[in-house]
């Protein structure tokens, strides 16, 4: 059975959270190759979430999510190692709050 759009977004949030955790771990180990790999994957997931927004239907909520996704992407792309971990952790927390809200949405059968 194919996943519905709600489930697909939930999977994207979970994958993004896991990937951000791996990015942070890689940065702490000074493993730049993996850190950049996880950064690229995180940015791709954020882009997918952003592209899935329906501004006509969700209006202000979609605009707010767009702003949050854009800010999270900026934080993930931090250039200095000193602030990278802190900025990625803050992006992870932003996304986690949205993920929790998404999980709380009841989908009627």
C-alpha distance (Angstrom), angle and dihedral (degrees) to the residues before:
residue distance angle dihedral
X1 . . .
X2 3.80 . .
X3 3.78 120.0 .
X4 3.78 117.3 -110.7
X5 3.82 120.7 -123.5
X6 3.82 91.4 -99.3
X7 3.82 91.1 56.0
X8 3.80 92.2 45.4
X9 3.80 91.6 54.8
X10 3.82 89.8 47.5
X11 3.81 89.1 53.6
X12 3.82 90.5 49.4
X13 3.82 91.0 52.5
X14 3.81 90.8 49.7
X15 3.80 92.3 47.6
X16 3.81 91.2 47.4
X17 3.81 91.8 50.9
X18 3.81 91.6 49.3
X19 3.81 92.2 46.5
X20 3.81 92.8 49.4
X21 3.81 88.9 51.2
X22 3.81 89.8 52.3
X23 3.80 90.4 47.6
X24 3.81 90.9 53.3
X25 3.81 92.0 47.4
X26 3.81 91.0 49.2
X27 3.81 91.9 49.3
X28 3.81 90.7 50.7
X29 3.82 89.4 52.8
X30 3.83 90.9 46.6
X31 3.81 88.4 -121.1
X32 3.79 96.4 151.1
X33 3.81 95.9 174.7
X34 3.80 93.4 58.1
X35 3.79 92.6 37.5
X36 3.81 90.7 56.7
X37 3.82 90.2 44.9
X38 3.81 91.0 53.9
X39 3.79 91.0 43.5
X40 3.80 90.7 55.8
X41 3.80 91.6 47.5
X42 3.82 91.9 48.2
X43 3.79 91.6 50.2
X44 3.81 90.8 48.7
X45 3.81 91.2 52.2
X46 3.81 91.6 47.5
X47 3.79 89.1 49.7
X48 3.80 90.2 51.6
X49 3.79 91.8 50.0
X50 3.79 90.7 48.0
X51 3.80 93.3 47.9
X52 3.81 90.4 51.4
X53 3.81 92.5 61.0
X54 3.80 114.2 113.9
X55 3.79 105.4 -149.8
X56 3.81 92.9 -178.0
X57 3.80 93.5 57.5
X58 3.81 102.9 29.3
X59 3.82 97.5 34.8
X60 3.80 111.8 171.4
X61 3.81 93.3 14.3
X62 3.80 90.8 55.6
X63 3.81 90.1 48.4
X64 3.81 90.9 50.9
X65 3.81 91.9 49.1
X66 3.81 89.9 48.1
X67 3.81 89.7 54.8
X68 3.82 91.8 48.2
X69 3.81 93.3 47.9
X70 3.81 90.5 48.4
X71 3.80 91.9 50.0
X72 3.81 91.9 46.9
X73 3.81 89.6 52.1
X74 3.82 90.8 51.0
X75 3.80 90.8 51.7
X76 3.80 92.5 48.5
X77 3.81 89.9 53.3
X78 3.81 94.2 57.9
X79 3.79 109.3 148.7
X80 3.80 101.4 -153.9
X81 3.78 120.3 74.4
X82 3.80 91.0 -145.7
X83 3.78 92.7 65.0
X84 3.81 99.3 26.3
X85 3.79 98.8 89.1
X86 3.79 93.0 44.4
X87 3.80 92.4 47.9
X88 3.81 93.8 47.0
X89 3.80 90.1 48.3
X90 3.81 89.5 52.8
X91 3.82 90.5 48.9
X92 3.80 89.2 49.8
X93 3.81 90.6 52.6
X94 3.82 91.6 49.6
X95 3.79 91.0 52.1
X96 3.81 92.5 43.2
X97 3.81 90.5 58.9
X98 3.80 90.3 53.6
X99 3.81 90.8 44.9
X100 3.83 91.0 53.9
X101 3.80 91.5 49.3
X102 3.80 90.9 47.7
X103 3.82 91.0 51.2
X104 3.82 90.1 51.7
X105 3.80 92.5 58.1
X106 3.78 110.2 105.7
X107 3.79 113.6 -137.7
X108 3.82 113.5 -151.2
X109 3.80 115.9 -133.0
